[in-house]
Amino acid sequence: MFVFLWNLASFVIALGILITVHEYGHFWVARKNGVKVQKFSIGFGKTLWSKIGKDGTEYVIALIPLGGFVKMLDDRVDDVLPEDQDKTFNGKNVYQRIAIIAAGPFANFAFAIVAFYLMFLIGVPSIKPIIGSIETTSISAKANLPANSQIVEIAGSKITDWQDVNLALVGEIGSQSIEFKTKQEDSVNITTSLLDTSGWAFSPDKESAFTSLGIQPFRAKVYNEVIIVHPDSPAEMSGVQVGDVLLELNGVSLEGDWTVFSNKIKELAGQSVEIKVQRGGITQLLTAVPKAVERNGKEVGYFGVTPKSDPYPEKYRINTSYGPIEAIGQSVERTWNLVVLSFDMIGKLITGDVSVKNLSGPISIAQGAGNSANIGLVYFLGFLALISINLGIINLLPLPVLDGGHLLYYVIELFTGKPVPEKVQEVGFKFGTIALLCLMSIALFNDLSRL
């Protein structure tokens, strides 16, 4: 319940910030162009709070936090006093109307730049993209991608951490091949590997882009020696003690590899298992029943111990931070790259290179908001920037019910010299509403199927 409430609160805060930014973009440019704004609402439905400002605008916070709107004076739907005739939205020229409508999405892009700027000023802790191992028979193995090496470039994009790896690979979905450049530690020699990705199957909801290619990141060595037994866990109930060394699981040797034990336990939820341990030079046979728990939408077995491990090498840890001036360029570049990547993904959805199963809705966003907020401010800022960019791009889609649809009508008016007929606009709005509802339904269905 706590996780649900935390995710919900993080979602409301994140969406509230981004919707306010978007609507304020419309509001500010409308006011600058002399348009009278009647209502500025964050959310839809029942009014929770409202106030009439000195400017005559009613400011509202409503119950349903899934959007917002700025209601501008328009003589097509409002009774306009003669003295307010020059303050109507529809009375402005087409360039002014384009500026007012485009201001919402571009405010989201501007917010992303600010969020990334703060993130880079604070500093982003991350780790170098060191390949620990390559899965046999994988795409990476067939290309002889070297293990124990650092990824420095993918398809021409420079790489500094694992997030860069994921973003670069997502941008290459649909490509027939991907070029990797790697180097060994303390070496300047670059190795180039060409991965054949013509048969690449990638499911973002199940795994990362690099693991789908058979790349496993470097991890500090983990031993089969128990250093913590969690209270009320299956391990404690079976009699496992601190200092025990796990030797066998159901009669199969673990070969000193913690990964083997961990993976097997996940497959044995609710089943009785026999575990041979070594304690003070004496072997003992214990019986346990791994508890069934949910992890990433799947039911897996939980045993309840923490193994001994080597510390993660400090030389592989990095902190990406920049000074006040340099951070400006970096934040603009990061925003631009994500805008380009997002449009590229939309194109690949249309061509079928990316499945509609990868669309995410409010549930996934809420989970992402909760997870990032739980990690810390820096990651929450990064999450806000990413969602803000996506919100801006979605609103630029040429669907009549969105900002992009209005812009499409105004661009047509710009070239023809006359407004698009209202009957045509009404048909477009109906089509846009149906299309948007279909997309939202698919995204929500995908969210529910991942629970």
Secondary structure, 3 states (H helix, E strand, C coil): CHHHHHHHHHHHHHHHHHHHHHHHHHHHHHHHCCCCEEEEEEEEEEEEEEEECCCCCEEEEEEEEEEEEEEECCCCCCCCCHHHHHHCCCCCCHHHHHHHHHHHHHHHHHHHHHHHHHHHHHCEEEECCEEEEECCCCHHHHCCCCCCEEEEEECCEECCCHHHHHHHHHHCCCCCEEEEEEEECCCCCEEEEEEECCCCCCCCCCCCHHHHCCEEECCCCEEEEEEEECCCCHHHHHCCCCCCEEEEECCEECCCCHHHHHHHHHHCCCCCEEEEEEECCEEEEEEECCEEEEECCEEEEECCEEEEECCCCHHHEEEECCCCCHHHHHHHHHHHHHHHHHHHHHHHHHHCCCCHHHCCCHHHHHHHHHHHHHHCHHHHHHHHHHHHHHHHHHHHCCCCCCHHHHHHHHHHHHHHCCCCCHHHHHHHHHHHHHHHHHHHHHHHHHHHHHC
